[in-house]
């Protein structure tokens, strides 16, 4: 049994004991221990959410859970186990903490490298200047795990896939976190994972997205019922349409120009 699977029951059952704060973060993001176990979790209370102009206040925690439910429905394990429950600062999102490899491991899954120095096994996203006006390239791994994360972000309409929201787990897997600004009806895709734009979806991934789209189209499906606890019917329907569009077009999209394509800051 994996560490993720072992820790999941404690997310629901154990008392939360806040032991620190995770910085930097726009909203209150707390590190907690679960009961008398060694399992740690990220706790984001609804009371700590900053109001946003384009998302109803108090809905970000539920959107994080909705993203987890869709990750599980796809069967890709991108989002760590995530629940909505009570805690010391009131109801909020509680997500298993992912142990990551050290920051000295370079390059990371998403990284900045000197201009023209894209490493083997990576994809170039864009060229820019860093904080010291040095020319750099934004790159990301060319790996099946990250490619699926790019597909997942289209499905959930992720408005904030920063490089820092891609975690390199010590178990060798890549995890995506911070999905509070996902599942909008309006197109809001902002991501650093543009390296596959315009390329055909893998056949297995295409079939998986088609299956999830079909589940979302069934009024009484368990997936729709679970999502309805966290997002609106209109947002679920918009997710179904995104699945259908991906399947119909069969390729990962390019930025559409109607919304900033890269989140800022990129990390």
N, C-alpha and C positions, 0 to 999 in steps of 0.2 A: 504494500500500500504506500502511495506517495505521501510526502509531507503535507501536500495540499489536501488530499483526501482525509488524512488523519485529523487535521485541524478543523474540518468543516463542521462537525457536530458542536464543537465548542463555540462557534460563531453564534449559534442559536441559544445555547444553554448556559454558558459560563458568564459570570459577572465580569464587567469591563473595569479595568483599573488603569486609568490614564497615567502614563509614565513620562510623556514628553510631547513636544510639538514638532511636526515635520515642516521644515522651511526650505525654500520659499514656497508659499502657496497663497492663492487669492482668497480662499475660504479657510475657515478653521479646519486644520488637518492634524489629528492627534494620533500619537502612537499609544497603543493600549496593550496590556497583557490580559489574557483570557483566564479568569479564575486562578486556580493553583496549577495550571498547566504551563508549559514552556512556550506555548503558542502565542504569537504576537499578531496584532491586527491594526489596520488603519481605521480610525473612527472619525467620520465627518458629520457632526451634528447639524441638523437642519437649522438650528438657532445660529449657527456660525456662517450661514450662506450670505454672501453679499448680493443685494438686489441687482438684477441685470435688466437691461432694457428689452431684450428679445426672448427671455424665458420667464414664465410665471415664477414669482418668488416662492421659495420653499419646495421646489420640484426637483432640484439637482440630485439629491440623494436617491430619489426614486428612479431617475434616469440612469444612474450608475447601476442599479439593480436590473433595470430593463436591459442594459447592455450585457450584463452577465447572463441573463436568461437567453438572450439571442446567441451569445457565444456558446452556451451549452447546447442550444438547439442545433447550431451548426456542427457541433461536435469537435470544435477546434481548440477548446481550452485556452483561449486567448486571455480572458479576464479571470483573475483569481476569484475563488468563491466569495460571493458578496450577498449580504442580506440587509434588510431594513428592520431595525429593532431599537429598543430603548437603551439608553446609556446614561452616564453621569450628567451630561449636558442636555438630556432629552433625546427624542427619537433621532435617528440618523443612519447613515450608511456605515456598515462594518464589513471590512474586506480583509481577508488573510494577507498578512505582510509577506512580501516576496524577498527572500534573501538573494542578494545580487553579487556578482563578481566584483572585485575591487576596481576602483576608478582608474588604477594604473594600467588596466588591461586596455590597450589602445590598438586600433580604433575600436570604439564601441559599436553597437548595432546601428546607431545613427551618430554621425560625427562630423567634425570639421577637419579638413586636411589642407595642406598647402595647394594652391592652384595647380592643376595639372597632375596631381599625385594621387588620383583615385586608386586605392589598393585593389589587387586582384580579388574577385569575389564580391565587389561592391558596385553600386550604381550611382552615377552622378545625378544630382537633382538640380543644383544651380551653383553659380559662381557669385561671390560677393566680397565685401571687405569686412574684416573683423573689427573689434573695438579699437585696435591699434592701426587701422587702415592698411592692413596687410591683405593681399588677395588670397582668398580661401575658396574651397569647394565644399558644399554640403553634400554628403554621401550617405548611403545606407546599405546594409547587407543585401546581397542578392541571394536570399535564402527562402525556402518554401514557407518557413514560419512567418517571416516578415511579409511575404507576398500575400499570405492568407490574412494577415492583419490589415493590409491595404484593402482587400476585398471586404473584410469585416467593417472597416471604417465607412465604406460606401453604403453598406447595408444599414448601419445605425446612424448615418449622416453625422459623423463625428466632426464637431467644430473646433477641436483642439488637440490634434495628434502632434504634440511637440516631441522633440527628440528625447526629452527627459521622461516622457510618458511611455517609452519603450524600455522595458527592463530586461536585462540579461540575467536570467536566473542561474543560480549555482547548479541547478539540475540540467543546464544546457538548453533550456527552453527560453523562448522570448514571450514576455507577458505585456499586455497593454493595460494601462490604468488611467484613471481620471477621465471618466466619460460623462461628467455632469452636464455638459452642453452637447448632448446627442439627442437623437430622436425627434428633432424639430420637423414640422411639416415643410417649412421653407428650406430650400437648399442652403446648406451651411458648411459643406465639406472643406475643412482646412487641415492640411496634413503635410508632414515632411516626407511621406512615402509616395512620391510621384514617379519613382524610377521605372515603373512598369506601365505608365500611362500609354494607352493605345494598343497594348499587347493583349492577345487573346487570353481569356481565362483558361486555366487548367480544366480538363474535362471533368475530373472528380469535383473540383470546386464549383463548376457550373451546375453539376447535378445536385450538389448540396444546397446551393442557393435556390435552385428551382424547387427543391423539396420544402425548404423553409417557407418560400413564398406561397406554396400550396397550403401549408399549415396555417399561415396567416389569412388565407382566403376562406378558411372554414370558420363560420360564425361561432361554433361551439368547441373549437379545438382547445386543448389544454394550454397551448402556447399563448393563444389570444387571451384566454382567461387569466393566465399568470401576468401577462404584460398589462392587462387592464387595471391591475392594482397599482400601477406606477406611472402610466402615461395614458393619454386620451385615446378615444376611438379613432379620431382623425389622425393621430400620430402613428397608430398601428397600421391604419390603411396606407399612410404615406410610406411606411416601411415596406409593406407588401408591394407597392408600386415600384420602389427602388429595386427590390428583388426581381420583379418582372422585367424591369428595364435592363438590368445587368444580364439576365438570361437572354433577352431578345437581341441585345447588341453584341453580347459575347466577348466584350473587351473591357478592360479597365478604363475609366474615363480620363479625359484631360480636364484641367481646370476650365470652368465655363466662362470665366471673366466677369461674372456677376457678383463675385464675393472674393475677398482676399484668399489666395490659394494656400499661403503658408501662414501658420500661426505666428504671432509675435509676442514675446521673443520665441525664436525657433527651438530653444531648449528650456 
